[in-house]
């Protein structure tokens, strides 16, 4: 696998871990859904998955995670405006 492919796969794994960490963090009351950390983990996690799924031409999870990232971005913008 080329270096670009390895980086993309690593970012995809980061995305998966970030979203799971965000979910676990609110589920166990470590952070709240209104915490910017939660939204940032969701946003960056979704972008990681988008990058990998588009690279692999797997469009259904790409679309889902584009929407997930947009929701996270809007939430962050609302928090800081």
Secondary structure, 3 states (H helix, E strand, C coil): CCHHHHHHHHHHHHHHHHHHHHHHHHHCCCCCCCCHHHHHHHHHHHHHHHHHHHHCCCHHHHHHHHHHHHHHHHHHHHHCC
